[in-house]
Amino acid sequence: MRYGHRYPFTSDAKRRYRFYDSIELVKLIEENEFYELIIKRAKERIIGTLRGEITDPEDPSYPDPEFFRKALGREFDGVEEYSEDFLDKKSKRALSYRDAEILSFALVKLILSCLRDNYLIRRFALREAEYSKKKLEEEREEILVKVAEELGVEIERTNGKYLLHFTSFVKYATKIRGTQEDFTWRLVNRDLNRGFLTLTKSELIRLLQEAIREKIESELPLNVGKDVCNHINFIIDEMRDEIEEFREKIFEDVGEFEESALPPCIENLFRMALEGKNLPHASRFALTSFLLSIGMNVDEIVSIYRNSPDFDEEKTRYQVRHINGATGTKYTPPSCETMKVYGDCLRSKVCGSAKHPLQVYRKLKRSKVFERDRSS
Ligand code: SF4
């Protein structure tokens, strides 16, 4: 039973290259029969990371069917045909399309490790986890269980549902909370029986998605040397414009407000939101109400949350409009004291004796505008 090509973060995938250090792995890829395919897929994974979705060669809508379907059409999996002994000998032979799929994932990890860009790493983990979620949704039961095991999520099948110990639930559910799924992912809303609770298949897969995201992110960046980066720099160069363009776009989309004047607390929440991190409810409220107060409009604020793992445009828009007074009350942003209670205060010198983040923003903005006027 081979599943590494669909879930390249698993040990089943890693057994393909576990004997190689980074430079050997690069050479293995360079000498591989599927070299072009590996590079192409690595680039697709990066583009998917930037644009929002990693394309799936197994999907009928995949734009380059010939290239991949021929390989997919092969009768055997390839890896299955070879014994552990064979793989132990550091075979440089390409084994199949599936092998190339695994190596493209490994190559992207090397590329991101050379770039040392935490924003991209987080986004990559997020997109790969989403990609895996789609695969898991159509997966056989035994593989679903296997992937869960690999992630350290022990489950037991019962009457079409899954039993899970509450510690595993809490570990990942807290990361899912803070989104529209709040209610479902609170332990208090679950029936516990001797420490176990029941999940539906779709809930289990959503939980595994979070576990996958965390696993991929925690393993990066790898400790790669200059020689590795020199070998793969050409790919980075080919992707650089795309990466830069994307980053600029994200940071431009937020309108004309003065980012450099944000107080430390809001600046931190703002960055986290742009990077697609889940913010707890109180932090989301603080960020949204603050940005509305300084003149950002609903569309601009919705776009900030666009990278959240569970972004739902309609719900986000509703929440932002609600804070903006669409249903009667326009909410004001929390004071420094409240920010402190929720653990969002990052008081520093620039805050002075301010009691409200808006005071800090106005003060910093005035001084930034003054500096700009003076130097123009
Ligand atoms: S004191 Fe206020 S403005 Fe300063 S970091 Fe804390 S919450 Fe932000």
Boltz pocket constraint, residues with backbone or C-beta under 6 A from the ligand:
constraints:
  - pocket:
      binder: B
      contacts: [[A, 263], [A, 264], [A, 265], [A, 266], [A, 335], [A, 336], [A, 337], [A, 339], [A, 340], [A, 344], [A, 345], [A, 346], [A, 347], [A, 348], [A, 351], [A, 354], [A, 355], [A, 356], [A, 357], [A, 360]]
      max_distance: 6.0
